[in-house]
Amino acid sequence: MRLNRSTPVCEWMNQFLYSPVYFICLGMLTLFCNVLGWEAYVYPVIILTGIYICLFARDMLPIFPIFACGYISPSLSNNPGLEEDSIFSLSGAGIVLWSLLVLLAVSLVYRLVTDPDFGGKKFLHKRRSLLPGMLVLAITYAISGLTSGQWSEYGLRNLLFSFIQLVAVAGLYFLLSGAVKWELAPREYLPWTAICVGYILVAEMLNIYAAKEVIVNGAISRVEIATGWGHYNSIGALLTIIIPLSFLLTGKRYGGFAYLSALLFYVILLFTCSRGSILFGTVIFTLSYILSLVHSRNARRQIWMHIGVLALLIFAVARCWEPIQQLFSDFQTEGLESPERITNYREGMKQFLKFPVFGGSFYPVDYWPYAWATADTFSMLFPPRWHNTLVQLLATGGVVCLAGYLFHRVQTIRLFVKDFSTEKLFLGLSVLALLLTSIVDCHFFNVGPVLTYSAVLAFAEFQMNKPEKLQ
């Protein structure tokens, strides 16, 4: 059965789904979930929107913002790692949610099989340069711990977690690469998605500061900075990842808005008190800012705005220096040292030396790093991680896993070097942000950041492969 996608309603919906208004609506729905805890009411609306996109939209591009916003939507009361009876459990409203997700999956498969423009063999035969590396990486994940004796107890869970990692790394890349009409896709779609996510994070941070006792005796207590999908490190890393994507708009019509948005995201990043994210976020913000000035005439024409904003910030910091020092006093006292992470790294390397070829699997052998999750159904599937990409790869899958990762990384580097463009470089900085923050945390093995990473790689290969100098 062929669906009619050229009706006036479909045309109107296409205009909506590819416009900034779509992001505003999606952002508001996301905040209704995170701030008000309305997941049971909002998730069906969002999933039904996804089903409509799968069946009637021009292509699958509008599904990306749903994934990007969906990851940061859970409220603290529905955190799946802390609450056994959250909206994501197979009870109550969760049954309705999972039923709708099944319908979404069926709708997606139907579209990919039947669409005359990109479905069927066209979708499967689409050339994807990064796919071999992603599959090799997934295989090394799947066989991790092969000789460690862990498979009798954790083999099935290790395979399942490896599959989740494959979906995170390759899922959106595989879908968007073959199911988007890239010649029609707005070049502003990725930065608008990033800015949408950024403002959602700003609102969530404001809510955290307003609803919880984050400031104690004039100082920020960062342990209170947590929401339904992550805490200060997760929020800080995601802000760092989306900052360079926001700068993509600086050479276009909304350049001033993009600059102010990126600056706001950086300021909010500081208030996460995530040390690694602040360190690497400062580097990424600076590089993105310099790049935008070098390659955009519009940015240089707005130089007085840049000078004015900088002067205002310097004046505000100078006037409020003592309260600011007090506010970040605990953060300054801790410095960059992290004894717990050093212990993790040492124990992770011990596991690697014990099983150097295939590692010990995603589930640790002798020493279990700290795990924030307390819900058994969540922690049984999502193992604790080693808070460093290199240590994680070696402890999990040994030299085999490291080799698979390096193959994938070589392919991504080749992608960004080939057909080089300024826009591609901004996307490369976003990827670099994920890799840098993953030096001190486990973000490359968290689903949300890697979903964004997967989509960014698709945009880099199929939309940003032609040089388009910023104006």
C-alpha positions, 0 to 999 in steps of 0.5 A: 500500500502506497501512502499519499504524502502530497496532500495539503496537510502533509505539505503544511506539516513538512514546512513545520517539521523543517522550520525553527518552530518545530524545535521550539515546540519540541523543546517545550514538550521536553521541558514539560517532561523534565521540569514538571514530570509529565512524561506519561502525557508528553511521551505519547505525543512525541512518539505519535509525532515520530510515527507521523514522520516515519509514515508521511514526512518528506524524509527521516531528518525530523526524527533526529531532534526527537532523539536529541531531545528525548535523551534529556527529557526524563525528570528526576522522579523518572530516572531509570537508574534510580527508580524501579517503577519509572515511566520506562518500566514495564508497568503502568504507563510504561506499557503504553509507552513501550507499545507506542515505541513498537508501533514507531519501530514498525512504522520506521521499518515500513517506510524504509522498505516501501519508500520509492525514493530511498527505501528498499535496496536503495537504503541498504546499498547506500554507500556509508564510508564509516560503517565498516569501522563501526561494525568492526568496533561493535564486533570487538565489543561483542567478543570482549572478555572472551577468555576471562571466564566472565562469559558464563555469568555475564556473556549474554549481558555483555552481548546486549550491552555491546548491541546497545553501543552499536545502536548508539554509535551507528544507529542515527548515522545508518538511518540518516545517511540513507533516509534523508534527501540531503539535497533538500535538507536545510543546512541550518538543521543541525545547528538549530537542533544543537541550539534547541538542546542547548536552551533545554539544558539552560532551562533544566539547569535553572530549574535545578538551581531553583528547585534544589539546595545547590548553593549552600553558604554561598558556595555551589554544592555540585553533588546536587546538580542532577536530573533524570538523565544525568548529573553535572558531568553529563550536562557539562559534556553535552553543552561542550559537544553542542557549543561548536555546532551552535557556531555553525549559524554565525556566518548566516542570517542568525549570526548574532543570536548564535554567538549569544547562544553559544556564550550562554551555553558556555556560561551555564557550562561553568555553573555545572562545576564539571571540571573536565567539561569546563577545561575542555569546553573552554578550549572548544569554545575558544577554537570555535569562536576564533574559527567563526571570526576567521571564516565569516565576514558577517561575524567580523562586521559584528565586531562591536557586538563582540567588544560590547559583550566582552566589556559587559562580562568583564565589568560584571565579573569585576563588580561581583568578583568576591561573590563569584569566588565564594560561589565556586570556592568548593570547586576551586578547593577540589582542583583537578585532582580526582583520587577515585578516578586514579584508582579506577585507571589503576584497577582498569589497567590491572584488568587489562594486564590480566587479560591483555588480548580480549580484556575482561568484558564490559562487566569488571572482574575483580574491582567494580568502579563506582556506579551511580545507578541503584535500580537493579533493572538498570544496573544489571544491563548498564555496567559501571565504567572506567571513566577514560576511553583508553582504559575502558577499551583496554580493560573491556576488550584488550588490544583487540578492542583498542584496534577496533576503536583505532580503525573506527577513529582513522575512518572518522579522521579521514572523513573530516580531512577529505573534502575539507570545509569550514562547516565540517571543521565545526562538526569536527570540533563537536566530535573532538569535544566528545573525545576530550571529555571522555578522557576523564569520563565515560561519555563515549560509552553513554548512549545520549552523547554518542547518538549526537556523535552518530548524527554529526558523522552523518551530517559531516559525510552527506551534507557538509562534504561540499565546501561552503564558506561562511558569509 
